Amino acid sequence: MHWTRRDWIALAGVTLLGAILRLYQLGVAPPGFQFDEAFNAIDADLVLAGNRPLFLPANGGREVLYTYWQALIGAALGVNVYSLRLASALLGILAVALTYVVLRRMIRQHSFAVALFTSLVFAVLLWPIHFSHYAIRISLMPLLFLLTFGFFWLGGHAETRRAGLVAYAMAGFFLGLTPWSNPTGRLAPLVLLLYALWLLWRKPEQRGAWKDLLTGLAITGGVAFLVFLPLGIEFIRHPDWFFGHASEVSVFAERVSGEQPWQALLRNVLRVLGMFSFTGDSDATHGPTQRPVFDPLLSIPFYIGLALWFWRLRRADDPDFDALSLLLIWTLVMLLPSVLSERAPNYSRTLPALPALLTAAGLGLTWIASRRWGQGRAGPLLAALLVAGGALWTIYDYFVVFAHDPDIYYVYDADKLDALDYLHELTDDNQVYLSQLWGDAHATVYFLRGQYDIGSVETSSVLVLPPPGKGLVYAFPAEQDERAEQIASLWPDATLERVNDGNERPLLSVTTVPATDAAGWPARFTPAMETEARFTEGPTLLGMSPEEDGRFALYWRGDEVMLRDLTAFVHLMDADGRRVGQVDKRPGDGSYATPVWHVGERVIDLYTPDITDLCAGGESVMVTVGWYQLLADGLRMTRADAPGDTAAAGELTLPLRSYPVERFAMETPLAAGLDDLTLLGYTLRAETVAPGAPLTLDLLWQGNGSSPVTVTLEQDGAAFVLGEITPAANADWREGEALCRRLRLTVPPEVAPGPATLIVAAKGEQVVLEAVEVGGVKDKK
């Protein structure tokens, strides 16, 4: 190939045309900021913050090369929807230009025309234009495949051996990068292997040249292996990263095809063949739904070129036999990801086939342009009109119809952007908190809300009140309207506004509380016990309120910026100083971590303790609290206003409730009936059994009787009543479970030293527990 001034003009022209259609309305069409793009934005931010991942397991698992490319652009322009999509647009522009260069180098017959028309179709076709407006990693693949196979071709057709070896090494470098970019890159080596086998079969007389080809394959494969090796090691360590998503979407997965995988495979083949001119991808994130790859105008040269392609491959002596073989194998192999997976055709998974596939359209346009259609230059004019008509069709379908489709507004999460814009206007005078359903669980909102100073919290377990002087806004997606009403009911002067989206559909339910009301506590959540205990680098304890079901609310205030992600620990201590329950949790069950607290905010957090002593129900316990940093080996925050690292929040009466029998481990098991109750066992704890000394007796019951039970100490025919209890009184007793009641007893002073018997009785029936020696010592259990 001899490169001329005409080539420079053609290259500049197709590149400019590709750039115009890829940069026009970039960041605007499609509208919004789709959540897959937002996941990539989050990762790019992490890379800029110093993270250097080899793989991204979140969101189905993603390769990292595209993220580093986005981070590079984000470092210059900031990480936003425009810079993220610019990463794809630049890759698309380069792919248009490189398509011209590669085909100009590979094709011999009508080389200039085929390269020009193919790259022109690439520039104006809707499919690649959309993926240049969509910030996902597949956008990198056409360029990488062009570099890989372009350099491999150059290696076999270089003018010098040295140039050929360098070209093969470069092919290996880019081949090694393909699995760093997308799962479809794992098929790239297959293209080269099939190409080599094809040449051996079709050109047996040229087997003498196989030494050079095998050398090229070895160099390419060796370099590719070295480039891939770090990621390959990660895949060995985490095989689910390699197989996970691919196995989930495979046509052979039962979820996808049921028990008929081969029928599903055949349907996929037909659907992929039909995507070129009949019915396209049904996923709106991949462009206009059901729109085929080629519009009716560009379908004409595509099918003409496809016929020519196969016709020319009949003869091994065709000057472009090798090139057309490689391009065909490239096309067919890269259509396989859609054939072998769910929801075919899939324009994302087949995008790497694009540069090779469009050669058919280039061949068809070249044939049309080279025919004599009467007088003059009718052929070139007709070819130009087909390209121009296809371009206009693309512009209308994409920038007019698709970009303004009401459904795309939701597919690309434009409604979430409208919600954030609305809430942002409220942040000047209010502290705004968005439901975690969107705030943290939706990538688009999670990425953008920090820029708008909008918090996110799960209000089912925590309430956050604003710093002094600020109003309070709680916002919920429309489907959580009932929750918005519940929050609004906590303040008498709160207002509830329902906001519509750009299509006049319900978007948000917004509760607003004036600053004067937000400065106090809501009536439903006023501390029953107030205190103030400050912790170094941690929140300040303000009080506590017990709930009837054993839960309790703790009241906190952020008095300084907290850099540590802290976890609260809560211990329930009984009258003996024993821990009978505890709970460790991050604020709001992790929905409102301490590093995001604003100075002056107050947090009401609801705690459900884990009761470790199942016999402590009904007892009053002291609630002691503190903070620690889990990621710093449990480092506790010390008190800033007192010694130690805990504070007493208040007292709590534990609820009486039953538990499965197997959860109890009594010191002495029994199975004794008392009226309508069964005594399953007991534990007696005492340091000494002496007149005036305390005894702790745990009795395990089954049944739901109402009979009162008396505990007596009998000695020499005299009975001393130690206590009385009705086991089922005020208890949550579930059928089949057991209930433990703790009695704190005192030995009467009139009991004389000597032997005695501990007895439990109900309605004339009694059970002898054990003999004790009054004045003796009993081990404390």
Steps between C-alpha positions, in 0.01 A plus 500: 500500500627842404363772728417819314366847564160366406522259792572781744200693372275191522627415848444855621154506346370176652658585835338843502162355406532234771602764753206729418242224549668375817558836666166654402270507807753294693378474857151604389394223262399266643364707790589415858781300652439125487595299809761286318673823402478614861669182623786579264509856632531374857787273398675780310476716812657222705784468251563874522500464879785249478332160460664273245265202449567217256131411475173656615272234654201733556208535257540153352879519478684738266842523341709804593674637189209723398477632857863611491433671167202683651706595803769648273244726332332570835831621641496779242126577474357365823292184528158592363256372242668697220856387574388141551322489165787690339713193578271292277469771235878531460532124468228502235671778304832315511328179388353678195843631404677173565243308296606703199871443572470126563283426198714722280794284604323162477287531185670503157215507251328842506687560825428873523128469427443207738684672784323831436147361474542263795625777726225732375235245595676459835485877546127536428351172624272536804632192681858623557384861545283394793781311670715810459232686700484230767770473766553125530805283448395323178571828319871421522479167317473603130817707535690223679396243242606731217842546663538128575407364157643799315844449651475123453429555132785746477731244663434255219533762224780723629779604266775388740527214748573744782187701425299180488623383840422840654154492346433152641616618843266800479216267398575291808499807722153607386377140497605474863304816580171370358410283804587800718220684325199273452411126512473501119877553493545139612393394150761707317767224501244269340481734200873467435503123548206446265657735247821294498310172465290648219808599303653155545184335369439736210862548393679169548753591234630787718584292804860604463401841627363345815826542685460876489132481597571269795780731609258790486238309699760404760621859545147636511386233743805534723472875536123473550553243776739729686260794475207287613691319778419733798129481420526127438642451848206693641261274307672192645462644848139601434357264236153647550631825352577312180199272478236681705322738263570291189338192653199701620414630152601190303237355270575165665405631847168355614381847598542613139386202291328268746548144383528584130844662449541384139166647396599823675835495319327461162267790581801713590670420169190611310464813711862601448467446125184708504654790689663648190181611323196358677480510883772634722589512870205534740710659778442876497839563662653374173316751280154524342322175581451249220679726249713285266867572444446638149221728387332408167745713300822358645356148496532506121880529482538274805334202332670571167835511676423188701431308180820631343694409813396135490534486120860619512589250773427221251838559338819473703685705238284806564738787591299562818441140595706518821359836606139405432554171684631673810219756494236229458637291786519814715136575423366151562692441824393834645134433423525191723469689833144593404418161348615324818329727753156619601286764330651479153575706306715703737671801341736540793644149488538509121655849477857361459391350165413843364814605303519166322125465450473841334746387234197344330339843469831641373527229235140559393541878471825450307319273254218754461745786450705306243204393284402690188145622557443683172697818431731693731578428863171342600673217690698715745201734536268210581745365758534847653122540515463167679757606762345845534152352527621258766658788690176702495304192607739455792481866603121494503464165674761576764508872573131572434300185579713299742635792702146629565329166555309521833607147590869585455451766768464213749735249338786748529394615848427858395225496763769453765681808371178702518449381856852606599461838330176559689654404834813702434290817494393423858850460643566870563261518797453134581692187569368254242489123553399263222368149555770239479291318239638757258771673697730200540338215308490684164844567354401817313357667809779371722765650273334839453333578833831573673559784255161645602554460879207259522516234769362147485344313787277200566227646722364165616770485768642850530393864490743781430429856612680796343758733654362805683339758273428256217164369389449130444406328174436129463449387139367165387438341158132512414460131582593581863226760539361323806836533673507871417160536667628322811798733525281807447272389785785537750483881489176700516620767257668270248386519136484221246544584132465256215724586205450383140773421248550637151222278367257609775524167678554473879868545582556598863315534827674776696448571871620842617535604866563867589829580670324600825333158528805310383706658778317288760415134526188357334237424767507130419877488550575716801773353727356339812840519666734787418872517547806639322807286451767604252736261319831590341458502119151357544137609547371641826234301688196712585252250638293187467137388464389139554236342276239253623636215289849502650650732243626843597600823334831673567543869431828626357649826379794561271716768659789476256587361158556126549743335262472156655222263396385408849283223637298543820517225760222468755524275806209408726628452856286337769495567875796264552711684244465216251450568130166350400466646152671717243479647154767641268391706201599788282259794507182425310617143441775649286275740310639806680865434580677746730729648229194648323358672810488878491613693805197571716284220360306288747435135432228286657604140450287197585673194648381141533727323751599136479411351838774259600353410841158361412392503867545876537153584364301727728813638665615859500844540344740787454573598139865593452628623166819586317660520154771307320657487155461153353766556232756597765486167686210617714673815629267658758437873521577634847276737693585866447335609826565210736730201548438181307335424169135438592204706619179405680203583279221394736299206625297252298256229606550195283182348357383157610495263208539130426771333295548155345580247773831401342641848556501455877773330703380470858728377779246237605260365235158373609165397356262555791133594467346767719128547430488637143875565480807283444826586674779410256793596718660757725824672587579618852768764540627612840836573657374393847173353625466685829233700681460833324708394199369544143413209273438508125276226372425448127198279430431368149133442421297360217127552459292810527336457835376775730573328829716691747816318610650526846865440587555386860787387716396222738695421817398272786132509395490879465446661160652838421355673192780649291287635214200456273464535126246438223722375215273601213406844633571777245703259289515443127479122514493313171359151476759226535766734634632542853508801729764564762413709808767638728428548868728708716441362848633559851541232771284609796701596811301256717629199307744313724830360381470142386343294225197629308307415185415734213149432368281637218123459546178583316139415602602235751753332273870542564838420352807461718788680336795420723630481853713793617712558804408827664816668614701311237666620181362427151702551186375788289389369162 
